[in-house]
């Protein structure tokens, strides 16, 4: 199964509560933090929620 490398590129300050919680659930706390997650529908949904705050790359 492929994996996703999720990197936070923008701040969550001023964002909605659910977006801040989604970043924390993904394991991202500050700009520049990176997390590698399994490519599952749940993770894709979380990334979609905060797509304007993160970049996503596929990793093998």
PQR file with spaces between the fields and no chain letter, atoms N, CA, C, O and H, PARSE charges and radii, in Angstrom:
ATOM       1  N    UNK     1       0.843   -1.184    0.000 -0.4000 1.5000
ATOM       2  CA   UNK     1       0.000    0.000    0.000 -0.0000 2.0000
ATOM       3  C    UNK     1       0.883    1.240    0.000  0.5500 1.7000
ATOM       4  O    UNK     1       1.897    1.288    0.696 -0.5500 1.4000
ATOM       5  N    UNK     2       0.497    2.233   -0.776 -0.4000 1.5000
ATOM       6  CA   UNK     2       1.296    3.447   -0.850 -0.0000 2.0000
ATOM       7  C    UNK     2       1.100    4.299    0.399  0.5500 1.7000
ATOM       8  O    UNK     2       0.184    4.085    1.193 -0.5500 1.4000
ATOM       9  H    UNK     2      -0.327    2.194   -1.341  0.4000 1.0000
ATOM      10  N    UNK     3       1.989    5.264    0.539 -0.4000 1.5000
ATOM      11  CA   UNK     3       1.949    6.142    1.695 -0.0000 2.0000
ATOM      12  C    UNK     3       1.924    7.585    1.216  0.5500 1.7000
ATOM      13  O    UNK     3       2.358    7.892    0.105 -0.5500 1.4000
ATOM      14  H    UNK     3       2.733    5.438   -0.106  0.4000 1.0000
ATOM      15  N    UNK     4       1.414    8.458    2.061 -0.4000 1.5000
ATOM      16  CA   UNK     4       1.343    9.879    1.752 -0.0000 2.0000
ATOM      17  C    UNK     4       2.246   10.653    2.695  0.5500 1.7000
ATOM      18  O    UNK     4       2.225   10.439    3.907 -0.5500 1.4000
ATOM      19  H    UNK     4       1.061    8.208    2.963  0.4000 1.0000
ATOM      20  N    UNK     5       3.034   11.546    2.136 -0.4000 1.5000
ATOM      21  CA   UNK     5       3.869   12.438    2.941 -0.0000 2.0000
ATOM      22  C    UNK     5       3.151   13.782    2.983  0.5500 1.7000
ATOM      23  O    UNK     5       3.026   14.458    1.962 -0.5500 1.4000
ATOM      24  H    UNK     5       3.052   11.720    1.151  0.4000 1.0000
ATOM      25  N    UNK     6       2.684   14.164    4.161 -0.4000 1.5000
ATOM      26  CA   UNK     6       1.893   15.379    4.337 -0.0000 2.0000
ATOM      27  C    UNK     6       2.750   16.402    5.069  0.5500 1.7000
ATOM      28  O    UNK     6       3.261   16.124    6.153 -0.5500 1.4000
ATOM      29  H    UNK     6       2.786   13.615    4.990  0.4000 1.0000
ATOM      30  N    UNK     7       2.910   17.589    4.480 -0.4000 1.5000
ATOM      31  CA   UNK     7       3.729   18.647    5.071 -0.0000 2.0000
ATOM      32  C    UNK     7       2.881   19.897    5.252  0.5500 1.7000
ATOM      33  O    UNK     7       2.191   20.331    4.330 -0.5500 1.4000
ATOM      34  H    UNK     7       2.495   17.815    3.599  0.4000 1.0000
ATOM      35  N    UNK     8       2.937   20.470    6.446 -0.4000 1.5000
ATOM      36  CA   UNK     8       2.185   21.701    6.713 -0.0000 2.0000
ATOM      37  C    UNK     8       2.962   22.883    6.147  0.5500 1.7000
ATOM      38  O    UNK     8       4.147   23.044    6.438 -0.5500 1.4000
ATOM      39  H    UNK     8       3.497   20.117    7.196  0.4000 1.0000
ATOM      40  N    UNK     9       2.295   23.716    5.335 -0.4000 1.5000
ATOM      41  CA   UNK     9       2.958   24.859    4.714 -0.0000 2.0000
ATOM      42  C    UNK     9       2.374   26.203    5.150  0.5500 1.7000
ATOM      43  O    UNK     9       2.980   27.249    4.918 -0.5500 1.4000
ATOM      44  H    UNK     9       1.332   23.585    5.099  0.4000 1.0000
ATOM      45  N    UNK    10       1.207   26.177    5.777 -0.4000 1.5000
ATOM      46  CA   UNK    10       0.585   27.408    6.248 -0.0000 2.0000
ATOM      47  C    UNK    10       0.110   27.224    7.676  0.5500 1.7000
ATOM      48  O    UNK    10      -0.098   26.104    8.142 -0.5500 1.4000
ATOM      49  H    UNK    10       0.715   25.327    5.966  0.4000 1.0000
ATOM      50  N    UNK    11      -0.058   28.345    8.361 -0.4000 1.5000
ATOM      51  CA   UNK    11      -0.486   28.326    9.747 -0.0000 2.0000
ATOM      52  C    UNK    11      -1.985   28.076    9.874  0.5500 1.7000
ATOM      53  O    UNK    11      -2.769   28.430    8.994 -0.5500 1.4000
ATOM      54  H    UNK    11       0.110   29.255    7.982  0.4000 1.0000
ATOM      55  N    UNK    12      -2.362   27.463   10.982 -0.4000 1.5000
ATOM      56  CA   UNK    12      -3.772   27.208   11.265 -0.0000 2.0000
ATOM      57  C    UNK    12      -4.391   28.332   12.093  0.5500 1.7000
ATOM      58  O    UNK    12      -5.578   28.285   12.415 -0.5500 1.4000
ATOM      59  H    UNK    12      -1.725   27.175   11.698  0.4000 1.0000
ATOM      60  N    UNK    13      -3.602   29.330   12.434 -0.4000 1.5000
ATOM      61  CA   UNK    13      -4.118   30.452   13.218 -0.0000 2.0000
ATOM      62  C    UNK    13      -5.216   31.151   12.423  0.5500 1.7000
ATOM      63  O    UNK    13      -5.034   31.482   11.252 -0.5500 1.4000
ATOM      64  H    UNK    13      -2.638   29.369   12.172  0.4000 1.0000
ATOM      65  N    UNK    14      -6.336   31.368   13.060 -0.4000 1.5000
ATOM      66  CA   UNK    14      -7.465   32.020   12.404 -0.0000 2.0000
ATOM      67  C    UNK    14      -8.347   31.054   11.634  0.5500 1.7000
ATOM      68  O    UNK    14      -9.379   31.444   11.088 -0.5500 1.4000
ATOM      69  H    UNK    14      -6.485   31.100   14.012  0.4000 1.0000
ATOM      70  N    UNK    15      -7.941   29.794   11.593 -0.4000 1.5000
ATOM      71  CA   UNK    15      -8.741   28.793   10.898 -0.0000 2.0000
ATOM      72  C    UNK    15      -9.853   28.271   11.786  0.5500 1.7000
ATOM      73  O    UNK    15      -9.942   28.624   12.962 -0.5500 1.4000
ATOM      74  H    UNK    15      -7.103   29.477   12.037  0.4000 1.0000
ATOM      75  N    UNK    16     -10.689   27.439   11.220 -0.4000 1.5000
ATOM      76  CA   UNK    16     -11.784   26.856   11.982 -0.0000 2.0000
ATOM      77  C    UNK    16     -11.262   25.794   12.939  0.5500 1.7000
ATOM      78  O    UNK    16     -10.202   25.208   12.721 -0.5500 1.4000
ATOM      79  H    UNK    16     -10.616   27.153   10.265  0.4000 1.0000
ATOM      80  N    UNK    17     -12.011   25.562   13.985 -0.4000 1.5000
ATOM      81  CA   UNK    17     -11.623   24.602   15.014 -0.0000 2.0000
ATOM      82  C    UNK    17     -11.407   23.208   14.420  0.5500 1.7000
ATOM      83  O    UNK    17     -10.439   22.533   14.770 -0.5500 1.4000
ATOM      84  H    UNK    17     -12.872   26.039   14.162  0.4000 1.0000
ATOM      85  N    UNK    18     -12.300   22.770   13.527 -0.4000 1.5000
ATOM      86  CA   UNK    18     -12.147   21.428   12.970 -0.0000 2.0000
ATOM      87  C    UNK    18     -10.893   21.305   12.117  0.5500 1.7000
ATOM      88  O    UNK    18     -10.313   20.222   12.036 -0.5500 1.4000
ATOM      89  H    UNK    18     -13.087   23.318   13.243  0.4000 1.0000
ATOM      90  N    UNK    19     -10.462   22.386   11.482 -0.4000 1.5000
ATOM      91  CA   UNK    19      -9.232   22.351   10.691 -0.0000 2.0000
ATOM      92  C    UNK    19      -8.009   22.246   11.604  0.5500 1.7000
ATOM      93  O    UNK    19      -7.071   21.511   11.295 -0.5500 1.4000
ATOM      94  H    UNK    19     -10.933   23.266   11.548  0.4000 1.0000
ATOM      95  N    UNK    20      -8.012   22.965   12.711 -0.4000 1.5000
ATOM      96  CA   UNK    20      -6.902   22.876   13.672 -0.0000 2.0000
ATOM      97  C    UNK    20      -6.825   21.471   14.264  0.5500 1.7000
ATOM      98  O    UNK    20      -5.738   20.918   14.429 -0.5500 1.4000
ATOM      99  H    UNK    20      -8.774   23.561   12.962  0.4000 1.0000
ATOM     100  N    UNK    21      -7.983   20.900   14.582 -0.4000 1.5000
ATOM     101  CA   UNK    21      -8.010   19.547   15.142 -0.0000 2.0000
ATOM     102  C    UNK    21      -7.566   18.512   14.109  0.5500 1.7000
ATOM     103  O    UNK    21      -6.910   17.531   14.459 -0.5500 1.4000
ATOM     104  H    UNK    21      -8.867   21.350   14.449  0.4000 1.0000
ATOM     105  N    UNK    22      -7.915   18.721   12.847 -0.4000 1.5000
ATOM     106  CA   UNK    22      -7.507   17.799   11.793 -0.0000 2.0000
ATOM     107  C    UNK    22      -5.992   17.817   11.624  0.5500 1.7000
ATOM     108  O    UNK    22      -5.377   16.761   11.472 -0.5500 1.4000
ATOM     109  H    UNK    22      -8.448   19.518   12.563  0.4000 1.0000
ATOM     110  N    UNK    23      -5.384   18.997   11.649 -0.4000 1.5000
ATOM     111  CA   UNK    23      -3.921   19.075   11.563 -0.0000 2.0000
ATOM     112  C    UNK    23      -3.278   18.326   12.719  0.5500 1.7000
ATOM     113  O    UNK    23      -2.307   17.594   12.526 -0.5500 1.4000
ATOM     114  H    UNK    23      -5.884   19.855   11.772  0.4000 1.0000
ATOM     115  N    UNK    24      -3.815   18.504   13.916 -0.4000 1.5000
ATOM     116  CA   UNK    24      -3.260   17.831   15.096 -0.0000 2.0000
ATOM     117  C    UNK    24      -3.420   16.319   14.972  0.5500 1.7000
ATOM     118  O    UNK    24      -2.517   15.572   15.347 -0.5500 1.4000
ATOM     119  H    UNK    24      -4.604   19.098   14.072  0.4000 1.0000
ATOM     120  N    UNK    25      -4.543   15.863   14.456 -0.4000 1.5000
ATOM     121  CA   UNK    25      -4.779   14.434   14.268 -0.0000 2.0000
ATOM     122  C    UNK    25      -3.811   13.842   13.245  0.5500 1.7000
ATOM     123  O    UNK    25      -3.391   12.692   13.373 -0.5500 1.4000
ATOM     124  H    UNK    25      -5.277   16.470   14.151  0.4000 1.0000
ATOM     125  N    UNK    26      -3.461   14.629   12.234 -0.4000 1.5000
ATOM     126  CA   UNK    26      -2.493   14.177   11.245 -0.0000 2.0000
ATOM     127  C    UNK    26      -1.061   14.175   11.799  0.5500 1.7000
ATOM     128  O    UNK    26      -0.151   13.629   11.175 -0.5500 1.4000
ATOM     129  H    UNK    26      -3.802   15.564   12.130  0.4000 1.0000
ATOM     130  N    UNK    27      -0.874   14.781   12.961 -0.4000 1.5000
ATOM     131  CA   UNK    27       0.448   14.812   13.577 -0.0000 2.0000
ATOM     132  C    UNK    27       1.250   16.046   13.212  0.5500 1.7000
ATOM     133  O    UNK    27       2.476   16.053   13.328 -0.5500 1.4000
ATOM     134  H    UNK    27      -1.613   15.224   13.467  0.4000 1.0000
ATOM     135  N    UNK    28       0.559   17.097   12.769 -0.4000 1.5000
ATOM     136  CA   UNK    28       1.229   18.336   12.364 -0.0000 2.0000
ATOM     137  C    UNK    28       0.971   19.410   13.404  0.5500 1.7000
ATOM     138  O    UNK    28      -0.178   19.696   13.741 -0.5500 1.4000
ATOM     139  H    UNK    28      -0.436   17.092   12.674  0.4000 1.0000
ATOM     140  N    UNK    29       2.053   20.010   13.915 -0.4000 1.5000
ATOM     141  CA   UNK    29       1.915   21.019   14.952 -0.0000 2.0000
ATOM     142  C    UNK    29       2.345   22.405   14.500  0.5500 1.7000
ATOM     143  O    UNK    29       1.823   23.405   14.992 -0.5500 1.4000
ATOM     144  H    UNK    29       2.986   19.778   13.641  0.4000 1.0000
ATOM     145  N    UNK    30       3.297   22.479   13.563 -0.4000 1.5000
ATOM     146  CA   UNK    30       3.807   23.784   13.152 -0.0000 2.0000
ATOM     147  C    UNK    30       4.183   23.726   11.675  0.5500 1.7000
ATOM     148  O    UNK    30       4.262   22.652   11.078 -0.5500 1.4000
ATOM     149  H    UNK    30       3.721   21.666   13.163  0.4000 1.0000
ATOM     150  N    UNK    31       4.410   24.899   11.106 -0.4000 1.5000
ATOM     151  CA   UNK    31       4.789   24.988    9.699 -0.0000 2.0000
ATOM     152  C    UNK    31       6.100   24.237    9.494  0.5500 1.7000
ATOM     153  O    UNK    31       7.051   24.402   10.258 -0.5500 1.4000
ATOM     154  H    UNK    31       4.345   25.771   11.591  0.4000 1.0000
ATOM     155  N    UNK    32       6.138   23.419    8.460 -0.4000 1.5000
ATOM     156  CA   UNK    32       7.337   22.640    8.155 -0.0000 2.0000
ATOM     157  C    UNK    32       7.301   21.221    8.690  0.5500 1.7000
ATOM     158  O    UNK    32       8.123   20.393    8.297 -0.5500 1.4000
ATOM     159  H    UNK    32       5.366   23.284    7.839  0.4000 1.0000
ATOM     160  N    UNK    33       6.364   20.926    9.578 -0.4000 1.5000
ATOM     161  CA   UNK    33       6.231   19.558   10.102 -0.0000 2.0000
ATOM     162  C    UNK    33       5.768   18.625    8.992  0.5500 1.7000
ATOM     163  O    UNK    33       4.961   19.002    8.143 -0.5500 1.4000
ATOM     164  H    UNK    33       5.697   21.599    9.897  0.4000 1.0000
ATOM     165  N    UNK    34       6.292   17.400    9.011 -0.4000 1.5000
ATOM     166  CA   UNK    34       5.943   16.397    8.011 -0.0000 2.0000
ATOM     167  C    UNK    34       5.504   15.123    8.699  0.5500 1.7000
ATOM     168  O    UNK    34       6.083   14.718    9.707 -0.5500 1.4000
ATOM     169  H    UNK    34       6.948   17.094    9.702  0.4000 1.0000
ATOM     170  N    UNK    35       4.481   14.494    8.153 -0.4000 1.5000
ATOM     171  CA   UNK    35       3.998   13.217    8.661 -0.0000 2.0000
ATOM     172  C    UNK    35       3.797   12.278    7.473  0.5500 1.7000
ATOM     173  O    UNK    35       3.318   12.694    6.418 -0.5500 1.4000
ATOM     174  H    UNK    35       4.010   14.823    7.334  0.4000 1.0000
ATOM     175  N    UNK    36       4.167   11.007    7.654 -0.4000 1.5000
ATOM     176  CA   UNK    36       3.960   10.000    6.621 -0.0000 2.0000
ATOM     177  C    UNK    36       2.841    9.085    7.104  0.5500 1.7000
ATOM     178  O    UNK    36       2.936    8.468    8.165 -0.5500 1.4000
ATOM     179  H    UNK    36       4.556   10.670    8.511  0.4000 1.0000
ATOM     180  N    UNK    37       1.785    9.010    6.310 -0.4000 1.5000
ATOM     181  CA   UNK    37       0.592    8.246    6.675 -0.0000 2.0000
ATOM     182  C    UNK    37       0.264    7.247    5.581  0.5500 1.7000
ATOM     183  O    UNK    37       0.634    7.431    4.422 -0.5500 1.4000
ATOM     184  H    UNK    37       1.707    9.511    5.449  0.4000 1.0000
ATOM     185  N    UNK    38      -0.440    6.180    5.966 -0.4000 1.5000
ATOM     186  CA   UNK    38      -0.934    5.210    4.979 -0.0000 2.0000
ATOM     187  C    UNK    38      -1.981    5.893    4.094  0.5500 1.7000
ATOM     188  O    UNK    38      -2.732    6.747    4.565 -0.5500 1.4000
ATOM     189  H    UNK    38      -0.740    6.030    6.908  0.4000 1.0000
ATOM     190  N    UNK    39      -2.029    5.520    2.827 -0.4000 1.5000
ATOM     191  CA   UNK    39      -3.002    6.092    1.897 -0.0000 2.0000
ATOM     192  C    UNK    39      -4.329    5.355    2.058  0.5500 1.7000
ATOM     193  O    UNK    39      -4.587    4.348    1.399 -0.5500 1.4000
ATOM     194  H    UNK    39      -1.419    4.826    2.444  0.4000 1.0000
ATOM     195  N    UNK    40      -5.163    5.887    2.953 -0.4000 1.5000
ATOM     196  CA   UNK    40      -6.479    5.313    3.216 -0.0000 2.0000
ATOM     197  C    UNK    40      -7.530    6.398    3.019  0.5500 1.7000
ATOM     198  O    UNK    40      -7.204    7.585    3.049 -0.5500 1.4000
ATOM     199  H    UNK    40      -4.953    6.706    3.488  0.4000 1.0000
ATOM     200  N    UNK    41      -8.777    6.010    2.820 -0.4000 1.5000
ATOM     201  CA   UNK    41      -9.839    7.009    2.616 -0.0000 2.0000
ATOM     202  C    UNK    41      -9.969    7.993    3.781  0.5500 1.7000
ATOM     203  O    UNK    41     -10.273    9.166    3.566 -0.5500 1.4000
ATOM     204  H    UNK    41      -9.042    5.046    2.796  0.4000 1.0000
ATOM     205  N    UNK    42      -9.741    7.523    5.016 -0.4000 1.5000
ATOM     206  CA   UNK    42      -9.864    8.424    6.170 -0.0000 2.0000
ATOM     207  C    UNK    42      -8.806    9.517    6.116  0.5500 1.7000
ATOM     208  O    UNK    42      -9.091   10.681    6.395 -0.5500 1.4000
ATOM     209  H    UNK    42      -9.494    6.570    5.190  0.4000 1.0000
ATOM     210  N    UNK    43      -7.590    9.139    5.756 -0.4000 1.5000
ATOM     211  CA   UNK    43      -6.492   10.102    5.684 -0.0000 2.0000
ATOM     212  C    UNK    43      -6.729   11.057    4.520  0.5500 1.7000
ATOM     213  O    UNK    43      -6.485   12.257    4.645 -0.5500 1.4000
ATOM     214  H    UNK    43      -7.359    8.193    5.529  0.4000 1.0000
ATOM     215  N    UNK    44      -7.206   10.534    3.386 -0.4000 1.5000
ATOM     216  CA   UNK    44      -7.506   11.386    2.229 -0.0000 2.0000
ATOM     217  C    UNK    44      -8.567   12.427    2.591  0.5500 1.7000
ATOM     218  O    UNK    44      -8.482   13.574    2.153 -0.5500 1.4000
ATOM     219  H    UNK    44      -7.405    9.560    3.285  0.4000 1.0000
ATOM     220  N    UNK    45      -9.553   12.041    3.379 -0.4000 1.5000
ATOM     221  CA   UNK    45     -10.583   12.979    3.808 -0.0000 2.0000
ATOM     222  C    UNK    45     -10.024   14.065    4.703  0.5500 1.7000
ATOM     223  O    UNK    45     -10.392   15.232    4.576 -0.5500 1.4000
ATOM     224  H    UNK    45      -9.622   11.109    3.735  0.4000 1.0000
ATOM     225  N    UNK    46      -9.130   13.682    5.615 -0.4000 1.5000
ATOM     226  CA   UNK    46      -8.502   14.680    6.490 -0.0000 2.0000
ATOM     227  C    UNK    46      -7.644   15.648    5.677  0.5500 1.7000
ATOM     228  O    UNK    46      -7.665   16.856    5.915 -0.5500 1.4000
ATOM     229  H    UNK    46      -8.831   12.733    5.719  0.4000 1.0000
ATOM     230  N    UNK    47      -6.893   15.114    4.720 -0.4000 1.5000
ATOM     231  CA   UNK    47      -6.055   15.964    3.873 -0.0000 2.0000
ATOM     232  C    UNK    47      -6.936   16.900    3.050  0.5500 1.7000
ATOM     233  O    UNK    47      -6.578   18.060    2.845 -0.5500 1.4000
ATOM     234  H    UNK    47      -6.876   14.133    4.527  0.4000 1.0000
ATOM     235  N    UNK    48      -8.067   16.420    2.583 -0.4000 1.5000
ATOM     236  CA   UNK    48      -8.982   17.260    1.814 -0.0000 2.0000
ATOM     237  C    UNK    48      -9.523   18.411    2.656  0.5500 1.7000
ATOM     238  O    UNK    48      -9.733   19.511    2.146 -0.5500 1.4000
ATOM     239  H    UNK    48      -8.357   15.478    2.749  0.4000 1.0000
ATOM     240  N    UNK    49      -9.749   18.160    3.935 -0.4000 1.5000
ATOM     241  CA   UNK    49     -10.265   19.196    4.834 -0.0000 2.0000
ATOM     242  C    UNK    49      -9.279   20.343    4.997  0.5500 1.7000
ATOM     243  O    UNK    49      -9.687   21.500    5.098 -0.5500 1.4000
ATOM     244  H    UNK    49      -9.578   17.267    4.350  0.4000 1.0000
ATOM     245  N    UNK    50      -7.985   20.036    5.023 -0.4000 1.5000
ATOM     246  CA   UNK    50      -6.961   21.064    5.240 -0.0000 2.0000
ATOM     247  C    UNK    50      -6.057   21.211    4.014  0.5500 1.7000
ATOM     248  O    UNK    50      -4.876   21.532    4.146 -0.5500 1.4000
ATOM     249  H    UNK    50      -7.653   19.096    4.941  0.4000 1.0000
ATOM     250  N    UNK    51      -6.610   20.976    2.827 -0.4000 1.5000
ATOM     251  CA   UNK    51      -5.801   20.984    1.604 -0.0000 2.0000
ATOM     252  C    UNK    51      -5.118   22.326    1.352  0.5500 1.7000
ATOM     253  O    UNK    51      -4.066   22.366    0.715 -0.5500 1.4000
ATOM     254  H    UNK    51      -7.569   20.715    2.719  0.4000 1.0000
ATOM     255  N    UNK    52      -5.694   23.421    1.837 -0.4000 1.5000
ATOM     256  CA   UNK    52      -5.102   24.741    1.634 -0.0000 2.0000
ATOM     257  C    UNK    52      -3.960   25.015    2.615  0.5500 1.7000
ATOM     258  O    UNK    52      -3.266   26.022    2.482 -0.5500 1.4000
ATOM     259  H    UNK    52      -6.549   23.389    2.355  0.4000 1.0000
ATOM     260  N    UNK    53      -3.757   24.132    3.596 -0.4000 1.5000
ATOM     261  CA   UNK    53      -2.705   24.319    4.592 -0.0000 2.0000
ATOM     262  C    UNK    53      -1.548   23.340    4.434  0.5500 1.7000
ATOM     263  O    UNK    53      -0.513   23.505    5.079 -0.5500 1.4000
ATOM     264  H    UNK    53      -4.321   23.313    3.704  0.4000 1.0000
ATOM     265  N    UNK    54      -1.702   22.335    3.596 -0.4000 1.5000
ATOM     266  CA   UNK    54      -0.691   21.281    3.483 -0.0000 2.0000
ATOM     267  C    UNK    54      -0.354   20.982    2.025  0.5500 1.7000
ATOM     268  O    UNK    54      -1.093   21.330    1.105 -0.5500 1.4000
ATOM     269  H    UNK    54      -2.543   22.201    3.072  0.4000 1.0000
ATOM     270  N    UNK    55       0.806   20.315    1.851 -0.4000 1.5000
ATOM     271  CA   UNK    55       1.142   19.736    0.553 -0.0000 2.0000
ATOM     272  C    UNK    55       1.214   18.223    0.756  0.5500 1.7000
ATOM     273  O    UNK    55       1.525   17.748    1.848 -0.5500 1.4000
ATOM     274  H    UNK    55       1.406   20.032    2.598  0.4000 1.0000
ATOM     275  N    UNK    56       0.923   17.476   -0.306 -0.4000 1.5000
ATOM     276  CA   UNK    56       0.866   16.016   -0.220 -0.0000 2.0000
ATOM     277  C    UNK    56       1.709   15.433   -1.344  0.5500 1.7000
ATOM     278  O    UNK    56       1.623   15.861   -2.495 -0.5500 1.4000
ATOM     279  H    UNK    56       0.670   17.862   -1.194  0.4000 1.0000
ATOM     280  N    UNK    57       2.542   14.430   -0.979 -0.4000 1.5000
ATOM     281  CA   UNK    57       3.323   13.698   -1.964 -0.0000 2.0000
ATOM     282  C    UNK    57       3.103   12.225   -1.719  0.5500 1.7000
ATOM     283  O    UNK    57       2.921   11.798   -0.579 -0.5500 1.4000
ATOM     284  H    UNK    57       2.612   14.082   -0.044  0.4000 1.0000
ATOM     285  N    UNK    58       3.121   11.437   -2.799 -0.4000 1.5000
ATOM     286  CA   UNK    58       3.035    9.982   -2.645 -0.0000 2.0000
ATOM     287  C    UNK    58       4.438    9.439   -2.463  0.5500 1.7000
ATOM     288  O    UNK    58       5.362    9.819   -3.182 -0.5500 1.4000
ATOM     289  H    UNK    58       3.269   11.784   -3.725  0.4000 1.0000
ATOM     290  N    UNK    59       4.591    8.531   -1.481 -0.4000 1.5000
ATOM     291  CA   UNK    59       5.867    7.917   -1.170 -0.0000 2.0000
ATOM     292  C    UNK    59       5.695    6.415   -1.255  0.5500 1.7000
ATOM     293  O    UNK    59       4.666    5.884   -0.837 -0.5500 1.4000
ATOM     294  H    UNK    59       3.840    8.222   -0.898  0.4000 1.0000
ATOM     295  N    UNK    60       6.684    5.726   -1.787 -0.4000 1.5000
ATOM     296  CA   UNK    60       6.604    4.272   -1.864 -0.0000 2.0000
ATOM     297  C    UNK    60       7.204    3.621   -0.635  0.5500 1.7000
ATOM     298  O    UNK    60       7.220    2.394   -0.533 -0.5500 1.4000
ATOM     299  H    UNK    60       7.520    6.157   -2.127  0.4000 1.0000
